[in-house]
Amino acid sequence: MEQVVPVYILSGFLGSGKTTLLQRLLDHWKNQGLRPAVVMNELGEVNLDGLLVEQTVPMAELLGGCICCSIRSDLSTELATLIKKESPDVVVIEATGAANPLEIVDGVTEISLYQKVELKSLITVVDAVHLLELYRAQQGATYRLMQEQIRCASVLLLNKVDRVTAEEAEEVTSVLRKWNAYAPILPTVRCEVETEKLLRDAGGVLTDKQLEEVEDASESFLHDEDEHTTGGTHTTHDHVMAYTHYFKRPVNSEEFEQFVKELPRDVYRAKGIVTFNDTSSRFLFQYAYREADFMKITPQGEVPDVAVFIGEHFSSSELRTRLLEMEGRTFVRPSTVKRSL
């Protein structure tokens, strides 16, 4: 089975602790015998944070601009080149603090159309002191951008909690929960966190053997799981910002078009390549602003059938259920797959 390369985005303002967390994640994966790679974005012309990463770790640098605007198109190219050249087991993108997360999500998922890449999670590191100051002022572009970075996160690291009082920590936590009702909140000092727990919350990297076990899961197994999911953590993984679905079988064109028309309003964009079982052509589809467009294509080389959905805390399991039904495949429990952002 071809391994899908998981991608994680690290978001947060300058000085929040993103690079410290990056180091911890890289050490964790290397200790597991995995080969991680990094995409580093800096507004300046020199990658100072990149100097802190070991030279043995493959790295792509995006300098002189913000990853989500002036050099966004370079992100897809650099990430695709890095994966093709280095064959990493996992990729981490450390974005500049000025980056809008949804734009980065859009850039990363673009690659899923021609490579086996899946956006796993957006981890936002929050400086407790800085957020408290911004929240109490409640004005300025920095305040609004921090809201976006928190709102889009699938996991929140509340860092530097040693620099606030217990009452202030409670106030900051309530702000995070108000802006993001779904993401787990992990209080930390110098981003010291149980890495396994962080990755469980964020959607861990699965080995080939684990992927095979997941794909072989049966309906009866799912039924047993459903009986024990009340009050569990499954809802955390179900509300996502992006969901990538790789098709294994063609689907009916009319059913798929109807499915796209009925996408929930929380899904802002969708795109992908799909093969229909009632026509000989493959199609590229785009969905935005409640409108869908289908275009016949003839891809060069091996291009997977895939659909990518981008939005705001929508239910990935509902989409996955519908798509697997169209394919005639068995639903796989989301808590094991963790394919969501």
ABEGO torsion letter per residue (X at the ends): XBBBBBBBBBBEBBGAGAAAAAAAAAAAAAAAGBBBBBBBBBABABBAAAAABBAABBBBBBBGBBAABAAAAAAAAAAAAAAAAAGBABBBBBBBAABBAAAAAAAAAAAAAABBBBBABBBBBBBAAAAAAAAAAGBEAAAAAAAAAAAABABBBBBGAAABBAAAAAAAAAAAAAABAABBBBBBBGGBBBAAAAAAAAGBBBBAAAAAAAAABBAAAAAAAAAAABGBAAAAAABBABBBBBBABBBBAAAAAAAAAABBAABABBBEBBBBAABABBBBBBBBGGBBBBBBBBBBEBBBBBBBBBBBGBBAAAAAAAAAAAAGBBBBBAAAAGABX
